[in-house]
């Protein structure tokens, strides 16, 4: 996950340390101005796909966001993460209709974008605090992952409906925590 946060820090190529500006303005870094999210796929063949396949997503800029788990078994996208349904997204992906990227305050994307813009305005000062919050959240999630998944797997066959609800709730809770981090900058 740390690789996706990279701006060549600690190397001769690191311009942020030299120029006191946001590294997202330069070309060649992994975490860059065009980064919409960082993604790591965790694929475990020894588990049912609903729990064993997880996309860990860091919204907008991995250098200031926690990676949160999005399990393959979820049946709902957390509130605020979808503007419309998948059919609209499919239709408008290549040629977005007018207004697609207008700032919609209740859409989660804009919380992450606005937070990234806020950090970038004084990156050398704000990035460390933002990353500290992100890593604290991320480490808490990782620490609890195995225990949560064992509980989920016990539900899978005995209570499939509760299993799905719990998976959806887990994704909702972890993504909500990252939104809360951003609101407290």
C-alpha positions in Angstrom: 0.0 0.0 0.0 2.9 2.4 0.8 4.2 2.0 -2.8 1.0 3.7 -4.0 1.7 6.7 -1.8 5.1 7.3 -3.3 6.5 10.7 -4.5 10.2 9.6 -4.5 10.5 10.8 -0.9 14.0 10.2 0.5 15.6 10.0 -2.9 17.4 12.5 -5.1 14.3 12.6 -7.3 12.2 14.1 -4.5 11.3 17.6 -5.5 8.8 18.2 -2.7 11.5 18.3 -0.1 13.5 20.8 -2.2 10.7 23.0 -3.4 8.1 23.0 -0.5 5.2 22.3 -2.8 2.7 19.6 -3.6 4.4 16.6 -5.3 1.2 16.0 -7.2 2.0 18.9 -9.6 5.0 17.0 -11.0 5.1 14.1 -13.5 6.4 10.7 -12.8 5.3 10.0 -9.2 3.0 7.1 -8.4 0.6 9.2 -6.3 0.0 12.1 -8.8 -2.4 14.9 -9.8 -4.4 12.4 -11.9 -4.7 9.8 -9.2 -8.4 9.1 -8.5 -7.8 6.3 -6.0 -5.2 3.7 -5.1 -6.2 0.0 -5.2 -4.7 -3.2 -3.9 -6.3 -6.5 -4.6 -6.2 -9.1 -1.9 -7.1 -12.5 -3.4 -7.2 -15.5 -1.1 -8.0 -18.8 -2.7 -8.5 -20.5 0.6 -11.6 -18.5 1.4 -15.0 -18.1 -0.2 -14.8 -15.3 -2.9 -17.3 -13.1 -1.1 -14.8 -12.6 1.8 -11.5 -13.8 0.2 -11.5 -11.2 -2.6 -11.0 -7.7 -1.3 -10.3 -4.5 -3.0 -8.5 -2.1 -0.7 -9.2 1.4 -1.9 -7.7 4.7 -0.9 -9.9 7.4 -2.4 -8.4 10.3 -4.4 -4.8 10.4 -2.9 -3.3 7.4 -1.2 -0.7 9.6 0.4 -3.4 11.1 2.7 -6.1 8.4 2.7 -6.5 5.1 4.5 -7.0 2.0 2.4 -10.4 0.5 3.2 -11.7 -3.0 2.3 -14.4 -3.4 -0.3 -15.4 -7.1 -0.2 -16.5 -8.9 -3.4 -19.6 -10.1 -1.6 -21.1 -6.7 -1.0 -24.5 -6.1 -2.6 -24.7 -2.4 -1.9 -22.3 0.5 -2.5 -22.1 2.7 0.6 -24.3 5.8 0.6 -22.7 8.7 -1.2 -20.3 6.7 -3.4 -22.6 6.3 -6.4 -24.2 9.3 -8.1 -26.6 7.1 -10.1 -26.8 3.4 -10.9 -24.3 1.3 -12.9 -26.4 1.7 -16.1 -25.9 5.5 -16.0 -22.2 5.1 -15.3 -21.8 2.6 -18.2 -23.6 5.0 -20.6 -21.7 8.1 -19.5 -18.2 6.7 -19.0 -16.7 7.6 -22.3 -18.8 10.7 -23.0 -19.9 12.2 -19.7 -23.0 14.3 -19.9 -22.8 17.9 -18.9 -22.7 18.4 -15.1 -21.2 15.0 -14.4 -18.2 16.6 -12.6 -20.1 19.4 -10.9 -19.4 19.5 -7.2 -22.2 17.7 -5.5 -21.7 18.2 -1.7 -23.3 14.9 -0.6 -21.2 12.8 -3.0 -18.3 11.2 -1.2 -15.9 11.8 -4.2 -16.1 15.6 -3.5 -15.3 15.1 0.2 -12.1 13.3 -0.8 -11.3 15.8 -3.6 -11.8 18.8 -1.4 -9.7 17.3 1.3 -6.9 16.5 -1.2 -7.1 20.1 -2.5 -7.0 21.4 1.1 -3.8 19.4 1.9 -2.2 20.3 -1.4 -2.5 24.1 -0.6 0.1 23.6 2.1 1.3 20.0 1.4 4.6 20.1 3.4 2.7 21.2 6.5 -0.6 19.2 6.1 0.4 15.9 4.5 2.0 14.4 7.6 -1.0 15.0 9.8 -3.4 13.7 7.1 -1.2 10.5 6.6 -1.0 10.0 10.4 -4.8 9.9 10.6 -5.0 7.7 7.6 -2.5 5.2 8.9 -4.2 5.0 12.3 -7.5 4.2 10.6 -5.9 1.7 8.2 -4.0 -0.1 11.0 -7.1 -0.3 13.1 -9.0 -1.9 10.2 -6.1 -4.3 9.4 -5.8 -5.3 13.1 -9.5 -6.3 13.2 -9.7 -7.9 9.7 -9.1 -11.5 10.7 -11.5 -11.5 13.6 -14.2 -9.8 11.6 -13.8 -12.2 8.7 -14.0 -15.3 11.0 -17.3 -13.9 12.3 -18.5 -13.3 8.8 -17.6 -16.8 7.6 -19.6 -18.3 10.5 -22.7 -16.5 9.2 -22.2 -17.2 5.5 -24.0 -20.6 5.3 -26.2 -20.4 8.4 -27.6 -16.8 7.9 -26.9 -15.7 4.3 -29.0 -12.6 4.6 -27.3 -11.4 7.8 -23.9 -12.3 6.2 -24.6 -9.9 3.2 -25.9 -7.2 5.6 -22.7 -7.5 7.7 -20.4 -7.3 4.7 -22.3 -4.2 3.4 -22.2 -2.7 6.9 -18.4 -3.4 7.3 -17.7 -1.5 4.0 -20.0 1.3 5.0 -18.3 1.7 8.5 -14.8 1.7 7.2 -15.4 4.1 4.4 -17.4 6.4 6.8 -14.3 6.5 9.1 -12.2 7.9 6.3 -14.8 10.6 5.6 -14.8 11.5 9.2 -11.0 11.9 9.1 -11.4 14.4 6.2 -14.0 16.5 8.0 -11.6 17.1 10.9 -8.8 18.8 9.0 
